[in-house]
Amino acid sequence: MKTALITGITGQDGSYLGEFLLKKGYRVFGLQRRSSTVTTGRVEHLLEGGVTVVSGDLIDENSLIRALEAVEPDEVYNLGAQSFVPASWNQPLLTGEITALGVTRILEAIRIVNPKIRFYQASSSEMFGKVQETPQTEKTPFYPRSPYGVAKVYGHWITVNYRESYDLFAVSGILFNHESPRRGLEFVTRKITYGAARIRAGLQTELRLGNLDAKRDWGFAGDYVRAMWLMLQQKTPDDYVVATGETHSVREVCQIAFERVGLDYRRHVAQDRALFRPAEVHVLTGDASKARKKLKWRPEVDFRGLIEMMVDADMALVDGLIRSSALKR
């Protein structure tokens, strides 16, 4: 039986990856930093179903060493990060400390404790930023346009450096945008699907968004964690772009989401210049040919199916909150 340690276990990707690995028969541990507020909402079912939480923090190398010694993992998946792009402008130093230097700390811990551990680094399409070619591949030059993107570039290259310098089995998955009903409410897709559900229920009338013409390559998080696992099952370590190859605008997300609830988005969505990024990333499109060929990976959920899945989940969530509120009266 293999053992895996996941940083960022309480996030969207961590919850789907934990589910996936449990089904594969793994012993699964999740790294969680100590905080005054314990946020395990996405993984409560996993904690009951076999995932064990261990204490550790990406800003404290000693805690990572202790976690690796206690868990003795075969695989480490580093999904932990300050991962919200707009927040990286307000907290650039914290973003660098966790999202960039945190990668070095965990790689150092692996090198010290057991260099045979296989390591996955969650890289990001935000590294491409002001894109130098379309579509983007593993060889496309990086040009990040946010502190988050810059931190991810550092994390990506330090992973490559440790692989080449210390012969670690260390890979980076350059994942393009991937969403799900478990996405945080601060992310634009979930902001839209939850907003549409609330407007349908009469709880609000307007949804304010930033650049409606920004285009992204959006996939389903459940599909993308499968690619993470596949990367660590190969004979040799390498980096892979994971994407659908399709580009859709924020406006299209609005159109599908509001159609699903029987409304016209143009009557409810307002564009707010205050919500635009200081340096905008206008279009991202990934070429996952390498992953398709070498990993035999391909996405199973299409764009419309993804947005409708999220809307349906948010309608159920909002309806449940309304019923719960009514019962309390």
C-alpha positions in Angstrom: 0.0 0.0 0.0 1.4 3.4 -1.0 1.3 6.4 1.3 0.8 10.0 0.1 1.1 13.3 1.8 -0.9 16.3 0.4 -0.3 19.9 1.3 -3.3 22.1 0.8 -5.6 19.1 1.6 -8.4 21.4 2.7 -8.5 23.2 -0.7 -10.5 22.3 -3.9 -7.7 20.2 -5.5 -6.7 18.6 -2.2 -10.2 17.3 -1.5 -10.5 15.8 -5.0 -7.0 14.3 -4.9 -7.6 12.8 -1.5 -10.8 11.1 -2.8 -8.9 9.9 -5.8 -6.0 8.4 -3.9 -8.2 6.7 -1.3 -10.0 5.0 -4.2 -6.6 3.9 -5.4 -6.0 2.2 -2.1 -3.5 4.8 -0.7 -2.9 5.7 2.9 -3.6 9.5 2.7 -2.3 12.2 5.0 -3.0 15.9 4.7 -0.7 18.6 6.0 -2.6 21.3 7.8 -1.1 24.3 9.6 -2.2 25.2 13.0 -4.6 28.2 13.0 -7.3 29.7 15.2 -9.9 28.6 12.6 -9.9 25.0 11.4 -11.2 24.9 7.8 -12.0 21.3 6.9 -15.4 21.8 5.2 -14.4 20.3 1.9 -12.7 17.3 3.4 -15.0 16.4 6.4 -16.1 13.3 4.4 -12.4 12.4 3.8 -11.5 12.7 7.5 -14.3 10.3 8.3 -13.3 8.1 5.4 -9.6 7.6 6.0 -7.5 10.8 5.5 -5.3 11.6 8.5 -4.3 15.2 9.2 -0.8 16.0 10.3 0.5 19.3 11.6 2.9 21.3 9.4 3.5 24.6 7.7 5.1 25.6 4.4 6.9 28.5 6.2 8.5 26.2 8.7 11.0 23.7 7.3 11.4 21.9 10.7 7.7 21.1 10.8 7.9 19.7 7.3 10.8 17.4 8.2 8.9 16.1 11.2 5.8 15.5 9.1 7.8 13.5 6.5 9.5 11.5 9.3 6.1 10.7 10.8 4.2 9.9 7.6 7.0 8.2 5.6 5.2 9.0 2.3 6.0 7.5 -1.1 4.5 10.5 -2.8 4.1 14.2 -1.8 1.7 16.5 -3.6 2.4 20.2 -2.9 -0.9 21.9 -3.5 -0.6 24.3 -0.6 -0.3 28.0 -1.6 -1.7 31.5 -1.3 -3.6 30.7 -4.5 -6.0 33.7 -5.1 -4.4 36.0 -7.7 -6.1 39.3 -6.5 -5.0 38.6 -2.9 -1.4 38.3 -4.1 -1.4 42.1 -4.9 -2.5 42.9 -1.4 -0.2 40.3 0.2 2.8 40.0 -2.1 5.3 39.1 0.6 3.1 36.4 2.1 2.4 35.0 -1.3 6.1 34.7 -2.0 6.8 33.2 1.4 4.3 30.4 1.0 3.8 29.9 -2.8 7.5 30.4 -3.7 9.8 29.7 -0.8 7.4 27.1 0.6 8.3 24.9 -2.4 12.0 25.1 -1.5 11.4 24.2 2.1 9.4 21.0 1.2 12.0 20.0 -1.4 14.8 20.5 1.2 12.8 18.4 3.7 12.5 15.6 1.1 16.2 15.8 0.3 17.1 15.5 4.0 14.5 12.9 5.1 14.2 10.6 2.0 15.3 11.6 -1.5 13.4 8.6 -2.9 10.0 10.4 -2.2 8.3 11.4 -5.4 7.2 15.0 -5.5 4.5 16.8 -7.4 4.5 20.7 -7.6 1.4 22.5 -8.5 2.5 25.0 -11.1 0.0 27.3 -12.9 -0.9 28.8 -16.2 -0.6 32.2 -14.5 3.1 31.7 -15.0 2.5 32.5 -18.7 0.7 35.8 -18.0 1.4 38.0 -20.9 1.6 35.1 -23.3 4.5 34.8 -25.7 2.7 32.3 -28.0 -0.7 30.6 -28.3 -1.4 27.9 -27.3 1.0 27.6 -24.4 3.1 24.4 -24.1 5.8 23.2 -21.7 8.3 25.2 -23.7 6.5 28.5 -23.8 8.5 31.3 -22.0 7.0 32.5 -18.8 5.9 36.2 -18.4 3.9 36.3 -15.1 1.6 39.3 -14.5 1.0 39.1 -10.8 2.9 38.4 -7.5 1.1 35.0 -7.5 2.4 34.2 -11.1 5.9 35.3 -10.2 5.9 33.1 -7.0 4.6 30.1 -9.1 7.5 30.6 -11.6 10.0 30.4 -8.7 8.3 27.2 -7.4 8.4 25.7 -10.9 12.1 26.4 -11.5 13.2 25.4 -8.0 11.5 22.1 -8.6 13.4 21.7 -11.9 16.7 22.6 -10.1 16.2 20.1 -7.4 15.4 17.4 -9.9 18.5 18.1 -11.9 20.8 18.8 -9.0 19.8 16.1 -6.5 18.3 13.5 -8.8 14.9 13.8 -7.1 11.8 12.5 -8.8 10.2 15.9 -8.9 7.6 17.0 -11.4 5.6 20.1 -12.1 2.0 20.1 -13.4 1.4 23.3 -15.3 -2.4 23.3 -14.7 -4.7 25.7 -16.4 -7.8 27.0 -14.7 -9.8 24.1 -13.1 -13.0 24.6 -11.3 -15.7 22.7 -9.4 -18.6 23.1 -6.9 -15.8 23.1 -4.3 -14.1 26.2 -5.7 -13.8 29.1 -3.2 -16.5 31.8 -3.5 -13.8 34.4 -4.2 -12.9 32.8 -7.6 -14.8 34.2 -10.6 -16.5 31.0 -11.8 -17.9 30.2 -8.4 -18.7 33.9 -7.8 -20.8 33.7 -10.9 -22.5 30.3 -10.3 -23.3 31.2 -6.7 -24.5 34.7 -7.6 -26.8 33.3 -10.3 -28.3 30.8 -7.7 -28.8 33.6 -5.2 -30.4 35.9 -7.8 -32.7 33.1 -8.9 -33.8 32.7 -5.2 -34.4 36.4 -4.9 -31.6 37.0 -2.4 -29.9 39.6 -4.6 -30.5 41.4 -7.8 -27.0 42.3 -9.2 -23.6 40.6 -9.6 -20.6 42.9 -10.0 -17.6 41.5 -11.9 -14.3 42.7 -13.4 -13.2 42.0 -17.0 -15.9 40.0 -18.7 -13.8 39.6 -21.8 -10.9 37.8 -20.1 -10.5 34.4 -21.5 -9.4 31.2 -19.9 -8.9 27.5 -20.5 -11.3 26.0 -17.9 -11.5 22.4 -16.9 -12.9 20.2 -14.1 -10.7 19.8 -11.0 -11.7 16.2 -10.6 -10.2 15.5 -14.1 -7.0 17.4 -13.3 -6.1 15.6 -10.1 -6.0 12.4 -12.1 -3.2 14.0 -14.2 -1.2 14.8 -11.0 -1.2 11.2 -10.0 -0.3 10.0 -13.5 2.8 12.2 -13.5 4.1 10.4 -10.4 3.6 7.0 -11.9 6.0 7.5 -14.9 9.4 6.0 -15.2 11.1 9.3 -15.4 10.1 12.8 -13.9 9.0 15.5 -16.3 6.7 18.6 -16.5 3.3 18.6 -18.2 0.7 21.2 -19.3 -2.8 20.1 -18.2 -5.6 21.9 -20.1 -8.6 21.4 -22.3 -7.3 23.3 -25.2 -10.5 25.4 -25.4 -10.8 29.0 -24.4 -13.9 30.7 -23.0 -14.6 34.2 -21.7 -16.0 35.2 -18.3 -19.0 36.5 -20.3 -19.6 32.9 -21.6 -19.5 31.6 -18.0 -22.2 34.2 -17.1 -24.3 33.3 -20.1 -24.4 29.5 -19.3 -24.8 30.0 -15.6 -27.8 32.4 -15.9 -29.3 30.3 -18.6 -29.2 27.4 -16.2 -31.3 29.3 -13.7 -33.7 30.7 -16.4 -32.4 34.3 -16.5 -30.6 36.7 -18.9 -27.2 37.6 -17.4 -27.3 41.0 -19.1 -30.1 42.0 -16.8 -28.1 41.2 -13.7 -24.3 41.4 -14.3 -22.5 44.7 -14.0 -18.9 45.3 -15.0 -16.9 47.1 -12.3 -13.6 48.7 -13.2 -12.5 48.5 -9.5 -12.4 44.7 -9.9 -10.0 44.7 -12.8 -6.5 43.4 -12.1 -3.6 46.0 -12.0 -1.9 43.9 -14.8 -4.5 41.9 -16.7 -4.0 38.5 -18.2 -6.3 38.5 -21.2 -6.1 35.1 -22.8 -4.7 31.7 -21.7 -5.0 28.5 -23.8 -3.1 25.3 -23.0 -1.8 22.6 -25.3 -1.9 19.4 -23.4 -0.6 17.2 -26.3 2.3 15.9 -24.2 0.0 14.8 -21.3 -2.4 13.2 -23.8 0.4 11.3 -25.4 2.6 10.3 -22.5 0.2 10.1 -19.6 -2.8 9.0 -21.7 -4.8 11.7 -20.0 -7.7 13.6 -21.3 -10.5 15.7 -19.7 -13.9 14.0 -19.3 -16.1 17.0 -18.3 -16.6 19.7 -20.9 -17.0 23.5 -20.3 -20.8 23.7 -20.4 -21.1 20.5 -18.3 -18.7 22.1 -15.7 -20.6 25.4 -15.4 -24.0 23.6 -15.2 -22.6 21.2 -12.5 -21.5 24.2 -10.5 -24.8 26.0 -10.9 -26.8 22.9 -9.9 -24.7 22.5 -6.8 -25.1 26.2 -5.8 -28.8 26.1 -6.4 -29.0 23.1 -4.0 -26.8 25.0 -1.5 -28.8 28.2 -1.6 -32.1 26.3 -1.4 -30.7 24.4 1.6 -29.6 27.6 3.3 -33.1 29.1 2.8 -34.8 26.0 4.2 -32.5 26.0 7.2 -33.1 29.7 7.8 -36.8 29.2 7.6 -36.7 26.3 10.1 -34.8 28.5 12.6 -37.5 31.1 12.7 
